[in-house]
Amino acid sequence: MATTSNTEQKRQTARHTLELPAGSPESKHYKQKLQREGSNHNNNIRVTSSQRKDNTLPTMASSKMIALAQKITSETEKVETYFKVNGLVPPSFDADAPGDFPIMPDDISRSRREVIHATQELHDLMVGPRESVRWMAWDFMNTQSLQLLNHFELATLVPLDGSITLSELQAKTSLDPINLARVLRHAMTNHVFQELKPGVIAHTAASRLLAEDQELQSWVIFNTEGVYPASAQVINALKAYPEATSLTHTGFNFAFNTVNLEPMFVTIGKDPKRAKHMAQAMSSLTGGEGYELWFLSEGCDMTDVNARGGTMVDVGGSHGFVDVHLAKVYNNIKFVVQDLPSTIESAPKPICADAKISKRISFQAHDFFKEQPVHGADVYFFRWIMHNYSTPYAVQILRNLIPALKPGARIIINDHCLREPGTENPWDERLIRSMDLVMLSLLNAQERGEEDFKQLFEMAGDGFVFKGVTRPKGCRMSIIEAVWKPDEVDQTVATESLSELTLT
């Protein structure tokens, strides 16, 4: 038989307890009423010791809720009007709805973000602190249901147009009827699939994307089968290795039994299927909202490099998709794409259908933990690199550039840059803070703030002059830049051994 906890007793008492300001007309009225009725619940009236001057009950909470509701209405109307005026299909959960929001003017995008933030804040207020914390502990169940439906390829088994019964769908899978139904019905709470009537399943916009978008499928696989188990082991990794800098002491290593053996990249690289999923997952992310390459070309001016026909080295540049984009913007810059041999060998040939673009882009096998072989380039570029490594590794990567740098060479990092807590828009802050924990789970790495990047360059060598951080409007990534100015710098210090930075 269930028993009532102390917490529950307090809650039940609180539900029937009326708090009234001392001496207020309300307190006198209710006391007189209870005396007339002979009520035995006098103890459930609490008269507060401090009286508000206006004898009114606090209204802060209700005012906040009303303000949020009004903001949601007004900002949603702006977005709705934009859709109507421009003849756009409005957002919907229907299977044929667009998979992405259209690119919109800054003011409409801002309204959209305001609605997202306000609805979440209003939701949290309505749910309340205790219930919010209680069910936050079950958020991982969203990951579990997504993992199961993706692993068993349920999205591809449901007709893109039309519907299928649970019994028909069950015949196509190895799941029994109970588990099939429970997985689908949990996913439906997140608008993934819909049940048209009992036992009849059809797609929503989200589930249809899981059926058609291979990169999104890989994103789900990489996160649910890689990040998910790794995150569950972070506590064990931190207990065993609290310094949390080594690539082989991570949650991922503990999850896949590779502690002190090999980093995540090596483990995944040994399995072509996992490597493909990871590559496609990263492509899905970097092609997503706020990561478009045109932010880079707009926010990073290289007209001076273009004017003199200079060279940019894309360190860890994978298949050179950044370079193809920049080569279309700058018609006179030469690009060198560096990555590990296996990555370079798998690059498409030609890199671009436009021969004028392709001839300015070359590939070179290079491990950035070794000395940079291209000397005298104008720009050394790192996109999505530094956030993969803890400080000792990141410093080594920068120091390996020094023998190749000419005075005035630019070092450009394209990564997230954490803003001061509470100054980021709430939607992006949650995403970037989540990415920070992902990097901890997989690589003992981190997202950094401006001061962190400045310190990296200071630790790498006195010749690096930190220029600062810029972030294009609407972009989630920042452009972090330093310039090499070795004048009167003791190069024996600048290129000293990394013995004090223990790398394992």
C-alpha positions in Angstrom: 0.0 0.0 0.0 1.4 3.4 -1.0 2.3 5.7 1.8 2.3 9.5 1.7 5.8 11.1 1.9 6.5 14.1 4.0 6.9 16.2 0.9 3.5 15.0 -0.4 1.9 15.8 3.0 3.4 19.3 2.9 2.0 19.7 -0.6 -1.4 18.6 0.3 -1.4 20.9 3.3 -0.2 23.8 1.1 -3.1 23.2 -1.3 -5.6 23.8 1.5 -3.7 26.6 3.2 -4.7 30.1 2.6 -2.1 32.8 3.1 -3.4 36.3 3.9 -1.8 39.5 4.9 -2.1 40.3 8.6 -4.9 42.7 9.4 -6.2 42.7 5.9 -10.0 42.7 5.3 -9.6 39.3 3.7 -8.1 37.8 6.8 -10.8 39.2 9.0 -13.5 38.1 6.6 -12.3 34.5 6.5 -11.7 34.2 10.2 -15.3 35.5 10.9 -16.6 33.1 8.3 -14.9 30.1 9.8 -16.0 31.0 13.3 -19.6 31.3 12.1 -19.4 27.9 10.4 -17.5 26.2 13.2 -14.8 25.0 10.9 -12.1 22.9 12.3 -9.6 23.9 9.7 -8.4 27.2 11.3 -4.8 25.9 11.3 -5.0 26.0 7.5 -5.2 29.8 7.5 -1.8 31.4 7.6 -1.7 35.2 8.3 1.5 36.7 7.1 3.4 39.0 9.5 4.2 41.6 6.9 1.4 43.5 5.3 1.6 45.0 1.8 0.8 48.7 1.9 -1.9 48.3 -0.6 -3.4 45.2 1.1 -3.3 43.3 -2.2 -1.9 39.9 -2.9 1.3 39.6 -5.0 0.6 39.6 -8.7 4.2 39.2 -10.0 3.8 35.6 -11.2 0.5 36.2 -13.0 1.9 39.4 -14.6 4.9 37.5 -15.9 2.6 34.8 -17.4 0.3 37.4 -19.0 3.3 39.3 -20.4 4.7 36.1 -21.9 1.4 35.2 -23.4 1.0 38.6 -24.9 4.5 38.5 -26.3 3.8 35.1 -27.9 0.7 36.4 -29.5 2.2 39.7 -30.8 5.4 38.1 -32.1 3.6 35.1 -33.7 1.3 37.5 -35.5 4.4 39.1 -37.1 5.7 35.7 -38.3 2.2 34.7 -39.5 1.8 38.0 -41.4 5.2 37.5 -43.1 4.1 34.0 -44.3 0.8 35.3 -45.6 2.3 38.3 -47.4 4.9 36.3 -49.1 2.7 33.4 -50.0 4.6 30.9 -47.9 3.3 27.6 -46.6 2.8 28.0 -42.9 4.5 25.7 -40.4 2.6 22.4 -39.8 3.1 18.9 -38.4 1.5 17.5 -41.5 3.6 15.0 -43.5 3.9 17.3 -46.5 4.9 20.4 -44.5 8.3 22.0 -45.2 11.2 20.5 -43.3 12.8 23.9 -42.5 11.8 27.5 -41.8 12.5 29.8 -44.8 15.3 32.3 -44.6 13.6 35.4 -43.2 14.5 39.1 -42.6 16.3 39.8 -39.3 13.2 41.3 -37.6 11.0 38.3 -38.4 13.8 35.9 -37.4 14.0 37.8 -34.1 10.2 37.4 -33.6 10.5 33.7 -34.2 13.3 33.4 -31.6 11.2 35.5 -29.1 8.3 33.1 -29.6 10.5 30.0 -29.0 11.9 31.5 -25.8 8.7 32.8 -24.5 6.7 29.6 -25.0 9.5 27.6 -23.3 9.5 30.1 -20.4 5.7 30.1 -20.1 5.7 26.3 -20.2 8.3 26.1 -17.4 6.3 28.5 -15.2 3.1 26.6 -15.8 4.7 23.3 -15.0 6.4 24.6 -11.9 9.9 24.0 -10.4 9.4 20.6 -8.8 7.6 19.1 -11.7 10.1 20.6 -14.1 13.1 19.0 -12.3 11.2 15.7 -11.8 10.5 15.1 -15.5 13.8 16.7 -16.7 15.4 13.5 -15.4 13.4 11.6 -18.0 14.5 13.7 -21.0 16.7 10.9 -22.1 13.6 8.9 -23.0 13.2 11.1 -26.0 16.6 10.0 -27.1 15.7 6.4 -26.4 12.6 6.3 -28.5 14.3 8.2 -31.3 17.2 5.6 -31.2 14.8 2.7 -31.4 12.6 3.9 -34.2 15.7 4.9 -36.2 17.5 1.6 -35.5 14.6 -0.5 -36.6 14.0 1.9 -39.6 10.4 2.4 -38.8 10.2 5.7 -40.7 11.1 3.9 -44.0 8.5 1.2 -43.4 5.6 3.6 -43.1 4.3 4.7 -46.5 5.3 8.3 -47.3 1.7 8.9 -48.5 -1.1 7.1 -46.8 -1.1 5.0 -43.7 -0.4 1.5 -42.3 -1.9 -0.5 -39.5 0.2 -1.5 -36.5 -0.3 -5.2 -37.3 0.9 -4.6 -40.9 3.9 -2.6 -39.7 4.8 -5.2 -37.0 5.0 -7.9 -39.8 7.8 -5.9 -41.4 9.9 -5.6 -38.2 11.4 -7.9 -35.6 9.7 -5.9 -32.8 6.8 -7.5 -31.1 3.4 -5.6 -31.1 3.8 -4.2 -27.5 7.3 -2.7 -28.1 6.4 -1.4 -31.5 3.4 0.4 -30.2 5.2 1.8 -27.2 8.1 3.2 -29.2 5.8 4.8 -31.8 3.4 6.3 -29.3 6.2 7.8 -27.2 7.7 9.3 -30.4 4.2 10.7 -31.2 4.4 12.9 -28.1 7.2 14.7 -29.9 5.2 14.9 -33.2 7.2 12.1 -34.8 4.5 9.9 -36.5 0.8 10.2 -35.9 -2.0 7.8 -35.1 -4.9 8.7 -37.4 -7.2 6.4 -35.5 -6.5 3.5 -33.1 -3.9 1.3 -34.6 -3.4 3.3 -37.9 0.0 5.0 -38.3 1.0 7.8 -40.7 3.8 10.2 -41.1 4.3 13.7 -39.8 6.7 16.2 -41.2 9.4 15.0 -38.7 9.0 11.3 -39.3 9.0 11.8 -43.1 12.4 13.6 -42.8 13.7 10.5 -40.9 12.6 8.4 -43.9 14.0 10.7 -46.6 17.0 12.6 -45.2 20.0 10.3 -45.0 22.2 12.8 -43.3 19.5 13.4 -40.6 19.3 9.6 -40.1 23.1 9.6 -39.6 22.8 12.5 -37.2 20.4 10.5 -35.1 22.5 7.3 -35.3 25.8 9.2 -34.3 24.1 10.8 -31.4 22.0 8.0 -30.1 24.5 5.2 -30.6 27.7 7.3 -29.9 27.0 10.4 -27.8 24.2 8.9 -25.8 26.2 6.0 -24.3 29.3 8.2 -23.9 27.4 10.8 -21.9 26.2 8.1 -19.5 29.8 7.3 -18.7 31.1 10.9 -18.2 30.7 10.6 -14.4 32.9 7.5 -14.4 35.5 9.2 -16.5 35.6 12.3 -14.3 35.9 10.2 -11.2 38.8 8.3 -12.6 40.5 11.2 -14.4 39.3 14.5 -12.9 41.8 16.6 -15.0 39.7 15.6 -18.1 42.2 16.5 -20.8 43.2 13.2 -22.3 41.6 12.0 -25.5 41.6 8.4 -24.1 40.0 9.1 -20.7 36.6 10.2 -22.0 33.1 9.1 -21.5 33.3 7.6 -25.0 36.3 5.5 -24.0 34.6 4.2 -20.9 31.4 3.4 -23.0 33.3 1.5 -25.7 36.1 -0.1 -23.6 39.0 2.0 -25.1 40.3 3.7 -22.0 44.1 4.4 -22.5 43.9 2.7 -25.9 42.7 5.1 -28.6 40.7 8.3 -29.1 37.2 8.4 -30.5 38.3 9.3 -34.0 40.5 6.2 -34.2 37.7 3.9 -33.0 35.2 5.3 -35.4 37.8 5.3 -38.3 38.2 1.6 -38.0 34.6 1.0 -38.8 33.6 2.3 -42.3 29.9 2.2 -41.5 30.4 4.3 -38.3 32.8 6.6 -40.1 30.2 7.2 -42.8 27.5 8.0 -40.3 29.8 10.4 -38.5 30.7 12.2 -41.7 27.1 12.5 -42.7 26.1 13.6 -39.2 28.6 16.4 -39.3 27.4 17.4 -42.8 23.8 17.5 -41.4 24.9 19.8 -38.6 27.1 22.1 -40.6 24.4 22.5 -43.3 21.9 23.4 -40.6 20.4 26.7 -39.6 23.0 29.2 -38.3 25.9 27.3 -39.8 25.6 28.3 -43.4 28.9 29.0 -45.2 27.8 32.4 -46.4 28.1 33.6 -42.8 31.9 32.9 -43.1 32.4 34.7 -46.4 30.4 37.7 -45.2 32.1 37.9 -41.7 35.7 37.1 -42.7 37.1 39.7 -45.1 40.0 38.3 -47.2 39.9 40.9 -50.0 43.5 41.8 -49.3 44.6 38.2 -49.7 42.6 37.9 -52.9 44.2 41.1 -54.3 47.7 39.7 -54.0 46.8 36.2 -55.1 47.6 34.7 -51.7 47.2 31.3 -50.2 44.9 29.9 -47.5 45.7 26.6 -45.8 42.5 24.8 -44.6 43.9 22.7 -41.7 41.8 19.7 -41.1 39.6 20.8 -44.0 38.1 17.4 -44.8 36.9 17.4 -48.4 37.3 21.1 -48.9 33.7 22.2 -49.1 34.6 25.5 -47.3 37.3 26.1 -49.9 34.9 25.6 -52.8 32.6 28.1 -51.3 35.4 30.7 -50.6 36.9 30.1 -54.1 33.6 31.2 -55.6 33.7 34.4 -53.6 37.4 35.2 -54.1 38.6 34.5 -57.6 42.4 34.9 -57.0 43.1 33.0 -53.7 44.8 29.6 -53.9 43.6 27.0 -51.3 45.4 24.0 -49.8 43.2 21.5 -48.0 44.9 19.4 -45.4 43.7 16.3 -43.6 44.7 12.7 -42.8 45.5 10.5 -45.8 42.3 8.4 -45.6 40.2 11.6 -45.8 42.2 13.1 -48.6 42.0 9.8 -50.6 38.2 9.8 -50.3 37.8 13.4 -51.5 35.7 13.8 -54.6 37.6 14.3 -57.9 37.2 16.8 -59.2 36.4 18.8 -56.1 34.1 21.1 -58.1 32.5 20.9 -61.6 33.8 24.4 -62.3 37.4 23.8 -63.6 38.4 27.4 -62.7 37.5 26.6 -59.1 39.1 23.2 -59.0 42.5 24.3 -60.3 42.9 26.7 -57.4 42.2 24.0 -54.7 44.9 21.4 -53.9 44.9 18.6 -51.3 47.7 17.5 -49.0 47.9 14.7 -46.4 48.9 16.2 -43.1 48.5 15.5 -39.4 48.1 18.8 -37.6 49.9 17.4 -34.5 53.1 17.6 -36.6 54.9 20.6 -38.0 53.1 22.6 -40.7 54.6 21.8 -44.1 53.2 24.8 -46.0 55.4 27.8 -45.3 54.6 31.4 -46.0 50.8 31.2 -46.5 48.7 34.2 -45.9 45.9 32.4 -43.9 45.9 29.3 -41.8 42.3 28.3 -41.2 40.6 26.0 -38.7 36.9 25.2 -38.8 35.4 22.9 -36.3 38.9 21.9 -35.1 39.8 23.6 -31.9 36.6 22.6 -30.1 37.6 19.0 -30.6 40.6 19.3 -28.3 41.4 20.2 -24.7 43.9 23.0 -24.0 47.2 21.0 -24.2 46.2 19.7 -27.6 44.9 23.0 -29.0 48.1 24.7 -27.9 50.2 22.1 -29.7 48.2 22.5 -32.9 48.9 26.3 -32.9 52.6 25.9 -32.0 53.1 23.5 -34.9 52.3 26.4 -37.2 55.1 28.6 -35.9 58.0 27.4 -38.1 55.8 28.0 -41.2 54.5 31.4 -40.4 55.6 34.6 -42.1 55.1 38.0 -40.4 51.5 39.1 -40.8 50.1 35.6 -41.4 46.5 35.3 -40.2 45.3 32.4 -38.1 41.5 32.2 -38.3 39.5 29.9 -36.2 35.8 29.3 -37.1 34.1 27.8 -34.1 31.5 28.4 -31.4 32.5 31.2 -29.0 30.6 31.1 -25.7 29.2 34.4 -24.6 28.7 35.5 -21.0 26.0 33.4 -19.3 22.6 35.0 -19.9 23.7 37.2 -22.8 23.1 34.7 -25.6 19.6 34.3 -27.0 18.2 31.4 -24.9 17.6 29.0 -27.9 21.3 29.3 -29.1 22.6 29.2 -25.6 21.0 25.8 -24.9 22.3 24.4 -28.2 25.9 25.7 -27.7 26.0 24.6 -24.0 24.7 21.2 -25.1 27.5 21.0 -27.7 30.0 21.9 -24.9 28.8 18.8 -22.9 29.0 16.7 -26.1 32.6 17.6 -26.6 33.3 16.7 -22.9 31.6 13.3 -23.4 33.4 12.4 -26.6 36.9 14.0 -26.4 37.4 15.8 -23.1 37.2 18.9 -25.3 35.3 22.1 -24.9 33.6 25.1 -26.4 35.5 28.3 -25.5 34.8 31.9 -24.7 36.8 34.8 -26.1 39.2 34.9 -23.1 39.8 31.2 -23.5 40.8 31.6 -27.2 43.0 34.6 -26.2 44.8 32.4 -23.7 45.3 29.6 -26.2 47.3 32.0 -28.4 49.2 33.4 -25.4 50.2 29.9 -24.4 51.2 29.0 -28.0 53.7 31.8 -28.4 54.5 35.4 -27.8 54.4 36.1 -31.6 50.7 35.6 -31.8 48.7 38.8 -31.5 45.1 38.2 -30.7 42.8 40.3 -32.8 39.4 39.4 -31.2 36.2 37.6 -32.0 33.4 38.5 -34.5 30.1 36.8 -35.0 27.9 37.5 -38.0 24.3 38.3 -37.2 22.2 35.1 -37.3 25.2 32.8 -37.2 25.9 30.4 -34.3 29.6 30.3 -35.1 32.2 33.0 -34.5 35.4 34.1 -36.3 38.4 34.1 -34.0 41.5 35.7 -35.4 45.2 36.2 -34.5 48.1 37.6 -36.5 51.7 36.4 -36.4 54.0 39.3 -35.5 57.3 37.9 -34.3 59.2 41.2 -34.1 61.7 41.1 -31.2 60.2 37.9 -29.9 62.6 35.3 -28.5 61.8 32.4 -30.9 63.5 29.9 -28.6 60.7 30.6 -26.2 58.0 30.7 -28.9 59.0 27.3 -30.2 59.9 25.6 -26.9 59.2 22.0 -26.3 55.7 20.9 -25.3 57.1 18.8 -22.5 55.1 20.8 -20.0 51.9 20.0 -21.9 51.5 16.3 -21.3 49.6 14.7 -24.2 48.3 11.1 -24.0 
